Amino acid sequence: MVRLTDPLRIGDVTIPNRLYRAPLLECAGNGDDAVDRLIDHLEPAAVAGAGLICQGATIVRGEGGCAAPGMTRVHDPDFVARLERLTDRLHEGGAAVAVQLEHGGLRSMETWHAGYRRDHPDLRQLAVSRPPAPLRALDRLGFLDYDAHVLSTDEVEALAEDFGRAAGRAVDAGYDVIHLAGANMGIVHQFLSPFYNRRDDAFGDGVRFLAAVHDAVREHAGDVPLMTKVPAETAAPPVIRRRLTRDDAVSICRRLDAVGYDALVPVSGSVFWDMSIVRGQFPARAWRDEDFREGYAEAFGGRLRAGLVALANRVESRWYDFEPAWNADLCRAVRDVVDVPVLCEGGIRDRPRIDRLLGDACDGVGMARPFYAEPELPARLLAETDARAVCASCNNCTVPQVTGAPGVCRTPAVLDETGRLREEGAYERG
């Protein structure tokens, strides 16, 4: 029987328990206060007992590639060296620390954020191949803006090196684990997906790119544990024929195990950046909030277009309804064919379900959005066998991030419950 409090070995690193804070957008940027902002976001989870803290997606290059405003970049050695203060604080709390490395590719702000496009008119997206036809149609309609630069073979190899160099800098700053953003339509996902990847060179096999990143990480960062998300595009609209099936994702995981990845996080979603990533309610409160109206207009190119995006968001929320532990079956299938730990996240909200998943579908369990409402959530989950996160999966935390707003819970009923639990001492560790 695997217990939540049991340690977990990932590569040569021992994680003190099997609960981790999954990657979230901290919106800390790279300014003078960036490290303090990251500490404010991440330290409470470490002090509360999370075994592993995953810093959210950070960009490996100094220009372009951000999927949202305020993302942190790790291309600058001087800035990354400052992050040692963060890793020291998290280690003092008892947690191991991972950094998730990312580049947005076609999903970057230079595609969808109207204000950013206006301010960076010469910035092109990096693309694995020519943008797929549905995305080109959205470009013609004016909702997206593509001036994509398709990477040459040499440029793909250079990008893999950038991931490796970023990993080396992170290890020097005290990070214990390197986590690739291999899903959610970032460029690693785009290499894996037949919807995006139609290359005719060796990297037409997207696993070859992840193998090149693995080799670059080993060159620059030694034997640091390396993990990645792996997508199945099972939630893609049925009209999309070229996509990753569940069997494809399982096969990719088997191959990455053979390449030398130390842990895998299988996730299901679409080929698009939509609510298949954050299933749950339509975030009506966030869309109505006057504090963000101008930011939405700036991001989407006017109030009318922001309203159309909100309408699409409403439709998606009905199509991608919340499903508890929606990645569990995929994780279970992967766990049957690999020898490395399989981590499960997505719609996990309560301790009884965690206990059922461990040792069956997965070896470790992660939560993301619930930490916006309860930064110290691990204290309850580790201590109470019937504990449940107060997160309502309402997504009012996520939509304002397109304006650069921080990721925090904004739902009064949820915040009231968190306050009540704090007054009762629920987040105090014995």
N, C-alpha and C positions, 0 to 999 in steps of 0.2 A: 504494500500500500504506500503510495506516494503522498506525502503531506505537504501542505503549503509552507510549513516552517522548515522543511528539509533543505539543505544546501543544494545548489545546482552547479555542475561543472560545465563551463563553456570554454573550450580550448584549455589553456593553462590557468584560467581564472576561476576561482570559486565564488559563486554568488551566494550570499548568506541565506537567502530563502527564494521561493519561486514566484514571488509577486514583483512585478516591475511597472514603473511608470513608462508607458509607451510614448513615442515621440509626439510632441505637440508643438504648435507654433508659439514661441515665447515672445516674438516681436521685439526682441531686445536690440537688434541692429548691431552696429559696430562703434557707437559713440563712446564718449568718455564714461558714461554710466552703464555701458552694456554688461559688464561683468556683475555689477551690483544688481541689475535687473534680472540676470540669469540666476543669481543666488536667491533673490526673492522668490522666483518661480520654483526653483528646484530643491532648495535646501529643506523646506518643510516635509517633503516626501521622504527624504533621506533620514531626517531626525525621527519621523514617524515609523520607520522600519522597512521601507521598500528595499528589496534586495539589490535592484538594479535601477538606475535612473538614466533614461535615454534623453539626452538633449535633442530638441527637435531639429528638423532638417536645416543644415547649414551648407552654404554654397561654396564649392571648391574653387571658383574663379572670382576675380575681382570685378568683372563687368558682366551684366546680364545674368540670366538663369534663375532669378528669384521668382517663385510662384506667387508670392504675396508680399505686401509692403512690410518692411521692418525685419526681414530675415537676416540672420547673422551670416557673415562670410568668413571663411577660414583660409584665405589665400595668403594673408599677411603674417609672416613669422612673428613680428613684434606684437601684433594683436593676440595671436594664439598663445604666445608666452604669457600674456596677462591672464589667460584662462586658468592658469595653474592655481590661482586663488580660489576659483570656483571648485576645481576638482579637490583641492585640499579640504574645503568646507564640506563637500559631500562625503569624502572619505571619513572625516571626523564624525559625521552622522552615522557611519557604518555601512554605507552603500558602495557598490561598484558603480562605475560611471561609463556610459557609452555616448559617443557623438554620432549622429546620423548625417552622413555625407550625401549631398544632393546637387543636381543641376536640373532645372526645369525643362530645358529643351523647348519644344513647341508649346508647353504649358506656361511658359514664363510670362511675366507682366508685360513684356514688349508685344505680346499677342493680344491680351484681353483688357489691359488697363488703359483707358483712353488718355488720362492725364499723363501717365508714364510714357506712352507712345509720343505724345506731343513734346515732352521734355527731352526725349532721347530719339530723335527722328532717324538717326543713322545706325541705331542698334538693331541688329538682325537676330532672329532666333537661330539657335543651333538645331539642326534637324538630322535625324537618322536617314530619312529619305524624303522625297517630295511629300508635302502634307497630303493626307488622304482626301478623297473627293468630298466627303461631308464637311470637312473643315474648310476646304477651299470654297464651298458653297456659302458657309457662314462668313467667310472673308468677302465674297462678292456682295453679300447682303449688308455688310458694314458692321457686323457684330464682333468680328475678330479682324486682325490685321496681320497678314503674313508677308514677310519678306525674308523667307527662310534661307539659311545657308546650309546646304547639305554637306555634312562632314566627309572629307576625303579619307582614305584609309590611313594616311599618315596623321591626319587630325584626330581620328578616333583613337589611335595609339597615344597621341599627346594628351587627349582628355583622360584616358585611363591613368596616365602618369600623374595628371593633376590630382586625381583621387588618391593615388599612392602618396604623393608629397603631402597632401592635406592630412592623411592618416599619420605620416611620420611626425608632422608638427604636433598633432593631437596627442600622440603617445608621449612626446617630450613634455607636454603640458600636464601629463598625469592621467589621461583617459585610459581606461582599462580595456575597452571594447570598441571596435569600429563597426558601425551599423550602416549599411547602404540603404538609401531610399529606393528600393527596387520596385515599388508599386505606385499607385495614385498618379499615374500618368507622367511621372518625371522621366528624364532621359534614359535611365536604366530600364524602366518599364518599356519605353519606346523601342529600345533595342530588342527586348524579348518578344514584343507583340507583333504578329503578322499584319495587324491593322496599320501599324506605323512603319515596320521594317520591311522594305522591299529591295534591299541592297543586293548587288551581284558580286560582292567581294566576300572574304571570309567572315566578315561581321554581319552578313546576312543571316548567319546563325547567331542569335543574340547571346547565347551562353558564352560565345567566344569573347564578347566584350566583358562579361563578368569574370571570365578566366583571366583576361588581361588586367582588369582591376585587381584581382587577387594577387597576381604576380607583382604588380606595382606596389601594392600594400606590403607584401613580403620584402620587397627590395628596400623600401623606405622606412618600414615600421617593424620589421622583424616578425616574430611569431605572435603578435597581438591577435587575440580572438577576432574573427571576422564573421559577421552575420549579415543577412540581407532579407528583406521582404521579397516574396515571389508571388506574382499575380496570376489569378485565374480570371478571365474576363467573362465569367458565367452570367453576370448581370447586364451584359451588353444588350441593346435592343435586338430582337430577332432578325431584323433586316441586315445587321452587320454579320457577314459570313466569315470574314477573315478575323479570327480572334482566338484567344487562348482558352481551350477547354480545361475542365478539371484534370483530365488525363494528361494534357500538355503540361500543366503546372506541376503535377506529380513527377513527370519525367524530367522537367527542369530541375526540380529539387534533388532527384537522384543523381543527376549529372553534377550539380554543384557540390553535393556531398563528396563525389569522387574528385572534383577539382581541389577541394581542401577547405571549403567553408565550414565554420565551426558551429553554426546554429542557423536555423531557417525559420522564417515567419510567413507561412502561406496565408494569403488574403484573397478574397473574391471581390470583384467590382465590375465596372464597365470599361469600355475603351475611352470614355469621356470623363472629364473632371466634373462629376455630378454627385448627387446625394447617395449614390451607391457606396461612397466612402464614409459618409456620416449619416447613417440611416436614422430616421426618427421623425419628429413632428416638423411641420412647416413653421419656421421661426417668425411668426407673425409679429411678436413684440419687437424684435430687432428691426424688421423692415419698416415698422411704423414709427420707430424712435426718431424724433426730430433732430436729435444730436448727430445723427449719421446721414441725414438726407442729402446734404451737400457732398459728403464723401462718396455716397453711392453715385450721385450724378457725375462727380469727377472721375470715378472709376469706370463707369459704363457709358459715358458720353452723353449725359443729359438725363433729366428726370423721366422722360418717356421711356428711354431704353432701360433705365434702372427698373421701371415698373414692369417692363417685359421680362427682365431677368427674374424679378420677384414672382411673376406669374409662372415662369418655367420652374422656379424653385418649388412653388406650390404643387405643380403637376408631379414633379419628381418625388416629392415627399409622399404622394399617394402610390406612386409606382414602386418606390424603394421603402416600403414600410419597415419599421423596426422589427428585427428578429433577434431574440436572445442568442448570443454566441454564434453569430451567423457564419463564422469561419470554421466551426468545430469539425464538421464532416470532412472538409478539405484537409485540415490539420491531421485528422486521424488517418486519412489515406496516405498522407506524406509520411507520417510517423511509422507506418508499416513497412516502408521501403528504404529508410535512411538510418544511419547509425549515429547521427548527431542530434542534439536536442532540437525539438520542435516547440516553438513558442506560439501561443494563441492569443489573439486580441480581436476586438470587434464585438460590441454588444454584450460584454460580460459585466454584470452589475452586482452579483451577490456571492457570498461565501459558499452556500450549499452548491451552487453550480460550479464554482471553482474547484471544490473538492471532488466533484464528479468528473470534471475534465482532466485533472491531473492524473497521470499514469495511464490514461485511456486515449484521449485525443491529443495530449500535449505533455510537455515537461515543465513548462512555465506559463504563467498567465499575466497578460498586460492589460492595463486600462489607460485610456487617454482622457476623453472629455470629462469623466467624473472628477479628475484632479482639478479642473477649473472651479468646480463647486466645493471640493474638499481637498485642499492641498495636503492635508495630513491624513488622508483616507486610510493608508496602510495600518495605522494604529488600531482602527476599528476592525478591519478585515482580519488582521492577524490575531486579535484577541477574542473576537466573538464569532462563534461558529454559525450564527444565523444573521450576521451583519449584511446589510445591503446598502449600496451607494445611494445617496439622495438624488443623484443626477436624474433628470426627467427626460433626457435625450430630446430636448426641445430645440436644440441648435441655436438658441439665442446667443450663445457664446461665439459661434463660428462666423456668421454672416458679417458682423461689423469688422472682422479682420481684413476685409477687402479695402477698408478705409484706413488701415494702419492702426486700428484700435487694438488694445491688448486682449489676449484670450482670458476672459474672466466670466464667471456665471453672472447673468443679468436677470434671472427669474426670481421674483420676490418670494414665492412659496418655497423654492429650493433654498434660498439664502436664509429664510426664517428657520428652516429645519436645521441647516448647518449651525446657525447661531444657538439654537436650543441644545443641540448635541455638544457644542463647545461649553456651554454653561454647565452641562451635566458632567463634564470632564471626560467625554468619550474619546478625545484625542490625546489624552495623557497616557503615556506608556508606564506600565508597572515595573 
